Amino acid sequence: MDAINYIGNTYYIENDFILRKVIPSKISEPHTHEFMEFVYMLGGKSLHTVNGVEYPMNGGDLLIINYGETHCFNAKPGTQFYNILIKPT
C-alpha cells in the first residue's frame, strides 16, 4: 500500500480503497461523495451531520456514510480520526 502525505493528512491508497488519518483544522462544508466513507474516531470529540441528523462522536466511535449522502463535521481541537473510503462496485 502506498502512502501519500497531503496537507498534513496521510492517505494510503490501494486500488478502490483509501485510508487516511485526519487531523481536522476547520469545519467541513456539507458535501457528498461517490464512495462509502467510514469514520473511525481515534480521539477527541466531533459532531458529524449526515442527511440532517447529528451524530456526536468520541474516541472509539464508528460512523458509516453511504455514497450520495450529504454530510459534514465540526471537530473540537485535538480530534483525530481515520477515514476509510471505498468505491462501490
Backbone bond lengths (Angstrom), bond angles and torsions (degrees), N, CA, C in turn:
res aa  C-N    CA-C-N  psi(-1)  N-CA   C-N-CA  omega(-1)  CA-C   N-CA-C  phi
1 M - - - 1.436 - - 1.525 107.90 -
2 D 1.315 117.75 130.23 1.455 123.16 -179.85 1.524 110.58 -85.65
3 A 1.319 117.13 143.03 1.459 122.14 176.93 1.521 109.32 -110.37
4 I 1.314 116.16 137.43 1.455 122.54 178.47 1.525 107.34 -131.01
5 N 1.329 118.12 129.52 1.459 121.39 173.00 1.514 108.64 -91.49
6 Y 1.325 116.61 131.42 1.450 121.71 -177.56 1.521 108.94 -141.08
7 I 1.293 117.70 111.09 1.468 124.45 177.58 1.527 111.12 46.08
8 G 1.322 116.35 53.37 1.460 120.35 175.21 1.510 115.35 80.07
9 N 1.311 118.08 -5.87 1.458 121.78 176.89 1.519 108.48 -107.58
10 T 1.325 116.62 152.92 1.457 120.61 177.39 1.519 108.88 -111.16
11 Y 1.322 116.14 127.95 1.458 122.48 179.05 1.519 108.27 -111.20
12 Y 1.327 116.48 135.35 1.456 122.12 173.64 1.517 106.58 -116.14
13 I 1.332 116.63 119.36 1.465 121.02 -171.19 1.517 110.83 -114.26
14 E 1.319 115.94 129.94 1.456 121.91 176.16 1.527 107.12 -144.23
15 N 1.318 117.37 102.55 1.462 123.44 179.46 1.528 110.82 53.56
16 D 1.335 118.41 -115.75 1.462 122.23 -177.11 1.522 111.73 -98.76
17 F 1.315 116.90 27.72 1.460 123.42 -176.40 1.523 108.78 -131.29
18 I 1.319 117.46 129.55 1.462 121.42 177.52 1.524 108.42 -129.42
19 L 1.321 116.42 132.70 1.455 122.99 173.36 1.516 106.87 -117.43
20 R 1.331 117.28 127.96 1.452 119.13 178.28 1.519 110.03 -138.51
21 K 1.311 115.10 140.14 1.465 121.76 174.14 1.520 106.86 -91.93
22 V 1.330 116.11 127.59 1.461 121.25 -175.02 1.523 109.77 -115.96
23 I 1.319 115.39 130.24 1.458 122.78 171.24 1.531 104.51 -120.44
24 P 1.332 116.87 90.02 1.462 119.60 -171.04 1.525 112.50 -66.98
25 S 1.331 114.61 145.04 1.457 120.55 179.26 1.526 111.55 -122.77
26 K 1.335 117.07 1.49 1.458 120.48 179.85 1.524 109.13 -157.25
27 I 1.320 115.16 168.43 1.465 121.83 176.52 1.523 107.43 -77.39
28 S 1.330 117.19 134.90 1.462 118.96 178.43 1.528 109.43 -85.29
29 E 1.307 115.40 147.30 1.463 121.99 175.59 1.533 108.73 -81.64
30 P 1.341 118.24 151.90 1.474 119.46 175.62 1.530 110.25 -57.08
31 H 1.340 115.70 135.72 1.460 121.11 -178.02 1.526 109.87 -156.45
32 T 1.306 116.69 170.65 1.463 123.43 176.12 1.521 108.75 -129.83
33 H 1.345 115.30 165.26 1.459 121.52 176.55 1.522 108.68 -136.44
34 E 1.304 114.89 163.03 1.461 121.37 173.31 1.523 109.99 -100.48
35 F 1.331 116.79 32.14 1.456 122.50 175.68 1.516 108.66 -148.65
36 M 1.331 116.57 162.00 1.456 121.91 175.47 1.514 108.77 -78.72
37 E 1.330 116.03 146.75 1.459 120.76 -179.89 1.527 108.79 -129.39
38 F 1.313 115.65 125.82 1.459 122.13 174.23 1.526 106.39 -107.73
39 V 1.327 116.96 128.57 1.467 121.79 179.11 1.522 107.08 -112.41
40 Y 1.337 116.51 114.90 1.465 121.50 177.09 1.523 108.39 -111.62
41 M 1.331 115.75 114.80 1.459 121.67 -176.54 1.525 110.56 -76.40
42 L 1.331 116.21 123.45 1.466 121.57 175.89 1.522 110.81 -85.29
43 G 1.322 116.60 -38.69 1.457 121.16 -179.64 1.505 110.51 -175.70
44 G 1.308 115.96 164.67 1.453 120.77 -178.65 1.512 111.43 91.23
45 K 1.323 115.56 -164.82 1.464 121.72 -179.43 1.518 108.88 -138.07
46 S 1.319 115.39 143.79 1.458 120.08 175.00 1.521 109.21 -150.35
47 L 1.308 114.32 162.91 1.453 121.16 174.18 1.520 106.49 -118.97
48 H 1.325 116.22 111.57 1.462 121.59 176.87 1.527 107.56 -99.34
49 T 1.316 116.29 137.46 1.462 121.78 177.97 1.524 107.79 -118.41
50 V 1.346 116.00 126.11 1.463 121.77 179.82 1.527 107.73 -127.08
51 N 1.330 115.95 119.66 1.466 121.94 -178.73 1.527 111.56 50.34
52 G 1.337 116.04 40.76 1.453 121.54 176.30 1.521 115.61 83.23
53 V 1.335 118.36 -3.55 1.461 122.57 179.22 1.525 108.65 -100.10
54 E 1.338 116.59 128.21 1.463 121.27 -177.42 1.525 111.34 -90.34
55 Y 1.331 115.71 136.90 1.464 123.49 179.29 1.527 109.16 -126.72
56 P 1.360 117.72 101.98 1.461 119.12 173.85 1.525 108.83 -67.95
57 M 1.326 117.11 134.02 1.462 120.61 -176.18 1.515 111.23 -128.90
58 N 1.337 115.21 144.62 1.460 124.58 178.70 1.521 108.77 -131.58
59 G 1.331 116.43 171.82 1.460 120.72 177.52 1.521 111.80 -51.44
60 G 1.339 116.55 132.91 1.458 122.67 179.80 1.517 114.21 94.28
61 D 1.339 118.25 -11.56 1.470 121.10 179.73 1.526 110.63 -79.47
62 L 1.331 115.08 153.12 1.465 122.48 177.84 1.522 108.55 -129.15
63 L 1.327 116.36 132.62 1.458 122.44 177.42 1.520 108.11 -124.83
64 I 1.329 116.56 133.89 1.467 121.96 177.97 1.521 108.36 -110.91
65 I 1.333 115.59 123.90 1.462 122.12 179.78 1.524 107.53 -115.43
66 N 1.310 116.80 119.39 1.464 120.83 -178.75 1.528 109.80 -76.33
67 Y 1.330 116.28 157.84 1.457 119.40 179.65 1.530 109.18 -63.60
68 G 1.332 114.82 143.13 1.457 120.66 179.47 1.520 114.62 85.90
69 E 1.338 119.20 -7.06 1.454 120.73 179.59 1.538 109.71 -83.53
70 T 1.321 116.28 137.34 1.450 121.38 178.13 1.522 108.93 -79.04
71 H 1.323 116.28 129.40 1.460 119.96 -176.99 1.523 111.23 -150.94
72 C 1.345 114.70 161.84 1.455 123.03 176.16 1.519 107.40 -161.47
73 F 1.334 117.00 173.58 1.459 119.73 177.60 1.516 110.99 -149.64
74 N 1.326 114.20 157.56 1.457 123.07 174.59 1.522 106.08 -132.02
75 A 1.316 117.86 110.86 1.467 122.50 -174.70 1.522 111.05 -106.75
76 K 1.314 115.31 143.61 1.471 121.82 174.49 1.534 108.62 -74.45
77 P 1.343 117.92 154.28 1.468 120.00 176.50 1.536 110.95 -55.46
78 G 1.322 115.54 140.87 1.457 121.17 -179.98 1.515 114.44 89.22
79 T 1.325 117.65 -3.59 1.460 121.57 179.50 1.525 110.26 -71.62
80 Q 1.335 115.71 141.04 1.462 122.29 174.47 1.522 108.25 -139.11
81 F 1.329 115.70 141.33 1.457 119.46 175.47 1.518 110.16 -151.34
82 Y 1.327 114.79 160.94 1.457 121.17 171.96 1.511 108.76 -98.16
83 N 1.326 116.17 138.43 1.459 122.95 166.46 1.509 107.84 -105.37
84 I 1.296 116.09 129.42 1.469 121.64 172.35 1.514 105.34 -114.50
85 L 1.316 116.44 118.08 1.462 122.89 -175.62 1.520 109.00 -112.81
86 I 1.333 115.84 126.87 1.458 120.62 -177.14 1.520 108.89 -131.68
87 K 1.329 116.24 125.40 1.462 120.74 176.06 1.525 109.86 -74.50
88 P 1.338 117.94 133.53 1.467 118.89 175.25 1.522 109.78 -70.01
89 T 1.315 116.03 149.98 1.468 118.97 179.58 1.495 111.38 -93.50
